[in-house]
Amino acid sequence: MQVVESGGGLVQPGGSLRPSCAASGFTASDNLIQWFRQVPGSERVPVVGLDSMDRMLYYKGFTGGRFTVSRDNAKNTVYLQINRLTPEDTAVYYCYVNIRSTVVWGEGARVTVSS
């Protein structure tokens, strides 16, 4: 089982970005897929998740609506939409899934917000 993030990059403040998480070895739509982020020098924290019932789960500090998750079942891929980016959003964004106690992390997608 594997998840691979892509779609990070450099974006100006106020812009948007949509990192993706491509799943393999399991069906994304059957599981809760979560996005975490890690700012240098800080802990990795949960941002938002999408479960098998298409319910979006927002975590503390990320309930303002700037972060949303969607899924393309045909591509077995989950997307993180980030809007109105600020420099404080600069971080590595990770995709995470826990399937029957098997934890799967991706390598992360680096997002840099700077003018």
N, CA and C of each residue as an Amber inpcrd file, in Angstrom:
protein
   345
   0.8420000  -1.1790000   0.0000000   0.0000000   0.0000000   0.0000000
   0.8890000   1.2450000   0.0000000   0.4800000   2.2390000  -0.7380000
   1.3180000   3.4120000  -0.8970000   0.4550000   4.6270000  -1.2230000
   0.9100000   5.7960000  -0.7510000   0.3270000   7.0590000  -1.1790000
   1.4590000   7.9610000  -1.6240000   1.2280000   8.6720000  -2.7020000
   2.2500000   9.5510000  -3.2560000   1.6440000  10.9290000  -3.4630000
   2.2250000  11.9070000  -2.7920000   1.7490000  13.2770000  -2.9440000
   2.4670000  13.9710000  -4.0980000   1.7700000  14.8930000  -4.6920000
   2.3560000  15.7440000  -5.7180000   1.5530000  17.0410000  -5.7530000
   2.0500000  17.9840000  -6.5240000   1.2920000  19.2130000  -6.6970000
   1.6420000  20.3280000  -5.7450000   2.7130000  20.1430000  -4.9650000
   3.1720000  21.2550000  -4.1470000   3.8780000  22.2720000  -5.0320000
   4.3640000  23.3460000  -4.4010000   5.0800000  24.3370000  -5.1850000
   5.1260000  25.6770000  -4.5080000   5.5650000  26.6500000  -5.2680000
   5.6660000  28.0280000  -4.7870000   4.4510000  28.8010000  -5.2710000
   3.7970000  29.4870000  -4.3680000   2.6020000  30.2510000  -4.7240000
   2.6330000  31.5790000  -3.9760000   2.0550000  32.5820000  -4.5760000
   2.0160000  33.8980000  -3.9290000   0.9020000  33.9560000  -2.8890000
   1.0690000  34.7950000  -1.8930000  -0.0150000  34.9700000  -0.9090000
  -1.3340000  35.3240000  -1.5930000  -2.3930000  34.7060000  -1.0970000
  -3.7110000  34.9150000  -1.6870000  -4.0620000  33.9180000  -2.7680000
  -3.0830000  33.1620000  -3.2110000  -3.3150000  32.1910000  -4.2610000
  -3.8880000  30.8840000  -3.7360000  -4.0120000  29.9250000  -4.6450000
  -4.5530000  28.6130000  -4.3110000  -3.6270000  27.5220000  -4.8300000
  -3.7770000  26.3620000  -4.2410000  -2.9810000  25.2070000  -4.6640000
  -3.8000000  23.9620000  -4.3880000  -3.5400000  22.9200000  -5.1520000
  -4.2820000  21.6710000  -4.9660000  -3.3390000  20.4830000  -5.0220000
  -2.6640000  20.1980000  -3.9170000  -1.8480000  18.9800000  -3.8940000
  -2.7290000  17.7450000  -4.0410000  -2.1410000  16.6900000  -4.5860000
  -2.8760000  15.4490000  -4.7600000  -2.1850000  14.3180000  -4.0240000
  -2.9580000  13.2820000  -3.7600000  -2.4930000  12.0850000  -3.0590000
  -2.9780000  10.8830000  -3.8580000  -2.0660000  10.2640000  -4.5910000
  -2.4130000   9.1030000  -5.3970000  -2.2160000   7.8390000  -4.5780000
  -3.2790000   7.0670000  -4.4460000  -3.2330000   5.8460000  -3.6410000
  -3.0100000   4.6380000  -4.5390000  -2.2750000   3.6700000  -4.0120000
  -2.0940000   2.4070000  -4.7110000  -2.0760000   1.2780000  -3.6880000
  -2.5790000   0.1460000  -4.1020000  -2.6180000  -1.0060000  -3.2070000
  -3.8350000  -1.0520000  -2.3100000  -4.6610000  -0.0600000  -2.4070000
  -5.9280000  -0.0290000  -1.6700000  -6.8510000   0.9570000  -2.3750000
  -8.1220000   0.8990000  -1.9860000  -9.1100000   1.7790000  -2.6010000
  -9.3470000   2.9950000  -1.7020000  -9.0010000   4.1660000  -2.2090000
  -9.0950000   5.3820000  -1.3950000 -10.5160000   5.6070000  -0.8880000
 -11.4980000   5.3250000  -1.7240000 -12.8840000   5.6190000  -1.3590000
 -13.4140000   4.7010000  -0.2470000 -12.6900000   3.6480000   0.0810000
 -13.1060000   2.7420000   1.1500000 -12.5270000   3.1440000   2.5050000
 -11.7320000   4.2040000   2.5070000 -10.9880000   4.5460000   3.7180000
 -11.0250000   6.0330000   4.0300000 -10.7260000   6.3230000   5.2980000
 -10.5290000   7.7130000   5.7060000  -9.1290000   8.1350000   5.2700000
  -9.0570000   9.1160000   4.4240000  -7.7790000   9.6800000   3.9910000
  -7.6350000  11.0450000   4.6570000  -6.5090000  11.2530000   5.3020000
  -6.2950000  12.5030000   6.0130000  -5.0820000  13.2350000   5.4630000
  -5.1730000  14.5360000   5.5500000  -4.0360000  15.3870000   5.2120000
  -3.4870000  15.9920000   6.4970000  -2.1710000  15.9350000   6.6150000
  -1.4500000  16.5670000   7.7130000  -0.5140000  17.6110000   7.1100000
  -0.0290000  18.4840000   7.9550000   1.0310000  19.3650000   7.5030000
   2.0560000  19.5400000   8.6120000   3.2530000  19.8410000   8.1880000
   4.3470000  20.0320000   9.1430000   5.1510000  21.2500000   8.7500000
   5.1270000  22.2130000   9.6480000   5.9390000  23.4040000   9.5000000
   7.3130000  23.1090000  10.0840000   8.3830000  23.5650000   9.4770000
   9.7260000  23.2970000  10.0190000   9.8170000  23.6630000  11.4910000
  10.3200000  22.7030000  12.2790000  10.4800000  22.9340000  13.6950000
   9.2410000  22.6740000  14.5200000   8.1690000  22.2390000  13.8760000
   6.9150000  21.9830000  14.5850000   6.4500000  20.5540000  14.3520000
   5.4490000  20.1710000  15.1240000   4.8760000  18.8280000  14.9810000
   4.0440000  18.7310000  13.7050000   3.8720000  17.5210000  13.2570000
   2.9640000  17.2530000  12.1530000   1.5410000  17.2640000  12.7200000
   0.6630000  18.0510000  12.1130000  -0.6920000  18.1890000  12.6480000
  -1.7230000  17.8520000  11.5760000  -2.8700000  17.3170000  11.9870000
  -3.9250000  17.0020000  11.0240000  -4.6160000  18.2710000  10.5330000
  -4.9540000  18.2640000   9.2730000  -5.6000000  19.4350000   8.6640000
  -7.0550000  19.1250000   8.3240000  -7.2550000  18.1270000   7.5030000
  -8.6100000  17.7930000   7.0480000  -8.6000000  16.3640000   6.5350000
  -9.7510000  15.7100000   6.5830000  -9.8410000  14.3440000   6.1010000
 -11.1360000  14.1130000   5.3430000 -11.1650000  13.0300000   4.5810000
 -12.3690000  12.6460000   3.8390000 -12.5840000  11.1590000   4.0720000
 -13.7820000  10.8080000   4.5740000 -13.9890000   9.4010000   4.8970000
 -14.7280000   8.6710000   3.7840000 -15.0180000   7.4050000   4.0310000
 -15.6250000   6.5730000   2.9990000 -17.0790000   6.9430000   2.7220000
 -17.6560000   7.7540000   3.6230000 -19.0220000   8.2310000   3.4150000
 -19.0250000   9.6310000   2.8070000 -17.8830000  10.0730000   2.3260000
 -17.7260000  11.4060000   1.7310000 -17.9500000  12.5330000   2.7350000
 -17.7170000  12.2430000   3.9890000 -17.8150000  13.2740000   5.0160000
 -16.4440000  13.8990000   5.2050000 -16.4460000  15.2260000   5.2330000
 -15.1900000  15.9240000   5.4150000 -14.9800000  16.1690000   6.9050000
 -13.7900000  15.8810000   7.3780000 -13.4640000  16.0530000   8.7840000
 -12.4660000  17.2020000   8.9030000 -12.8480000  18.2260000   9.6520000
 -11.9840000  19.3740000   9.8560000 -11.3590000  19.2950000  11.2320000
 -10.0940000  19.5870000  11.3110000  -9.3970000  19.5220000  12.5770000
  -9.1550000  20.9160000  13.1130000  -8.8600000  20.9580000  14.4100000
  -8.7140000  22.2210000  15.1180000  -7.7140000  23.1290000  14.4220000
  -8.1350000  24.3460000  14.2170000  -7.2730000  25.3250000  13.5730000
  -7.4510000  25.4050000  12.0760000  -8.2570000  24.5050000  11.5170000
  -8.4320000  24.4620000  10.0650000  -9.9020000  24.4130000   9.6800000
 -10.7150000  25.0880000  10.4590000 -12.1630000  25.0290000  10.2310000
 -12.6880000  26.2440000   9.4980000 -11.8310000  27.0780000   8.9950000
 -12.2780000  28.3140000   8.3650000 -12.7360000  28.1840000   6.9340000
 -12.6560000  26.9880000   6.3790000 -13.1460000  26.7750000   5.0210000
 -12.1010000  26.9290000   3.9440000 -10.8580000  27.2570000   4.3190000
  -9.8280000  27.4140000   3.2850000  -9.2950000  26.0600000   2.7980000
  -9.4950000  25.0240000   3.6110000  -8.9740000  23.6970000   3.2820000
 -10.1490000  22.7590000   3.0310000 -10.1750000  22.1620000   1.8510000
 -11.2070000  21.1810000   1.5470000 -10.5640000  19.9830000   0.8560000
 -11.2720000  18.8810000   0.8840000 -10.7570000  17.6450000   0.3030000
 -11.7680000  17.1100000  -0.7040000 -11.2620000  16.5650000  -1.7800000
 -12.1240000  15.9090000  -2.7640000 -11.4350000  14.6330000  -3.2250000
 -12.1730000  13.8270000  -3.9340000 -11.6280000  12.5340000  -4.3630000
 -12.0820000  12.2310000  -5.7790000 -11.1780000  11.6820000  -6.5460000
 -11.4990000  11.1690000  -7.8820000 -11.3750000   9.6560000  -7.8090000
 -12.5000000   8.9840000  -7.7350000 -12.4760000   7.5230000  -7.5530000
 -11.8570000   6.8130000  -8.7570000 -12.0630000   7.3430000  -9.9330000
 -11.5050000   6.7030000 -11.1280000  -9.9790000   6.7290000 -11.1040000
  -9.4260000   7.7740000 -10.5000000  -7.9580000   7.8870000 -10.4080000
  -7.4260000   7.4100000  -9.0640000  -8.3310000   7.0320000  -8.1650000
  -7.9300000   6.5910000  -6.8240000  -7.0330000   7.6440000  -6.1740000
  -7.4540000   8.8720000  -6.3030000  -6.6440000  10.0150000  -5.8680000
  -7.4990000  10.9670000  -5.0420000  -6.8720000  11.4940000  -4.0090000
  -7.5130000  12.4680000  -3.1330000  -6.7850000  13.8030000  -3.2880000
  -7.5410000  14.8710000  -3.2780000  -6.9750000  16.1950000  -3.4860000
  -7.2200000  17.0750000  -2.2620000  -6.2490000  17.9030000  -1.9760000
  -6.3870000  18.9150000  -0.9320000  -6.4250000  20.2790000  -1.6110000
  -7.5300000  20.9660000  -1.4940000  -7.6470000  22.3070000  -2.0450000
  -7.3550000  23.3250000  -0.9470000  -6.3800000  24.1810000  -1.2040000
  -6.0290000  25.2120000  -0.2350000  -6.2170000  26.5750000  -0.9000000
  -7.0710000  27.3780000  -0.3180000  -7.3620000  28.6950000  -0.8800000
  -6.8540000  29.8060000   0.0260000  -6.7200000  30.9850000  -0.5620000
  -6.3050000  32.1910000   0.1860000  -5.0580000  31.8860000   1.0140000
  -4.0690000  31.3630000   0.3510000  -2.8380000  30.9490000   1.0270000
  -2.1330000  32.1440000   1.6510000  -1.5430000  31.8910000   2.8090000
  -0.7280000  32.8790000   3.5130000   0.6580000  32.2860000   3.7510000
   1.6450000  33.1250000   4.0330000   2.9840000  32.5790000   4.3200000
   2.9800000  31.5680000   5.4630000   2.0130000  31.6750000   6.3690000
   1.9400000  30.7260000   7.4970000   1.5110000  29.3350000   7.0500000
   1.0400000  29.2240000   5.8330000   0.6830000  27.9140000   5.2850000
   1.8800000  27.1890000   4.6930000   3.0200000  27.8420000   4.6710000
   4.2280000  27.1900000   4.1710000   4.5480000  25.9830000   5.0440000
   4.5980000  24.8130000   4.4030000   4.7610000  23.5600000   5.1510000
   4.8970000  22.4180000   4.1500000   5.1860000  21.2570000   4.6840000
   5.0890000  20.0330000   3.8920000   3.7560000  19.3890000   4.2290000
   3.0010000  19.0760000   3.2000000   1.6740000  18.4960000   3.3730000
   1.7490000  17.0030000   3.0650000   1.2590000  16.2200000   4.0300000
   1.3510000  14.7670000   3.9400000  -0.0320000  14.1370000   3.8480000
  -0.0770000  13.0730000   3.1000000  -1.2760000  12.2380000   3.0000000
  -1.0820000  11.0440000   3.9420000  -2.1560000  10.6480000   4.6130000
  -2.0680000   9.5920000   5.6220000  -3.3100000   8.7070000   5.5680000
  -3.0800000   7.4170000   5.7280000  -4.1930000   6.4860000   5.8560000
  -3.7840000   5.3890000   6.8180000  -4.7350000   4.9280000   7.5820000
  -4.5180000   3.8220000   8.5310000  -5.5160000   2.7280000   8.1610000
  -5.0050000   1.6320000   7.6510000  -5.8730000   0.5380000   7.2120000
  -5.5780000  -0.6760000   8.0800000  -6.5290000  -0.9850000   8.9200000
  -6.4040000  -2.1570000   9.8140000  -5.0530000  -2.1330000  10.5240000
  -4.7570000  -0.9730000  11.0940000  -3.5560000  -0.7390000  11.8990000
  -2.2760000  -0.6550000  11.0800000  -2.3850000  -0.6850000   9.7860000
  -1.2160000  -0.4250000   8.9310000  -1.2320000   1.0510000   8.5580000
  -0.2120000   1.7510000   9.0120000  -0.1350000   3.1930000   8.7930000
   0.6680000   3.4700000   7.5250000   0.1100000   4.2890000   6.6840000
   0.7630000   4.6260000   5.4230000   0.8970000   6.1420000   5.3280000
   2.1050000   6.5970000   5.1970000   2.4030000   8.0190000   4.9910000
   3.0470000   8.1970000   3.6160000   2.7780000   9.3250000   3.0090000
   3.5130000   9.6720000   1.8140000   4.7640000  10.4620000   2.1740000
   5.5130000  10.8270000   1.1350000   6.7390000  11.5860000   1.3440000
   6.4740000  13.0750000   1.5170000   5.2760000  13.4880000   1.1830000
   4.8980000  14.8770000   1.3870000   5.0300000  15.7340000   0.1360000
   4.2520000  16.8000000   0.1410000   4.3140000  17.7970000  -0.9340000
   4.6460000  19.1390000  -0.2900000   5.7310000  19.7310000  -0.7220000
   6.1750000  20.9880000  -0.1060000   5.4280000  22.1550000  -0.7200000
   4.8350000  22.9470000   0.1370000   4.1220000  24.1640000  -0.2850000
   4.8310000  25.3690000   0.3150000   5.2080000  26.2910000  -0.5480000
   5.8650000  27.5190000  -0.0980000   5.0350000  28.7050000  -0.5570000
   4.6710000  29.5380000   0.3880000   3.8630000  30.7180000   0.0830000
   4.7360000  31.9450000   0.2870000   5.0330000  32.6140000  -0.8010000
   5.9320000  33.7620000  -0.7220000   5.7210000  34.6560000  -1.9290000
   5.9340000  35.9320000  -1.7110000   5.8610000  36.8730000  -2.8230000
   7.2550000  37.1360000  -3.3980000
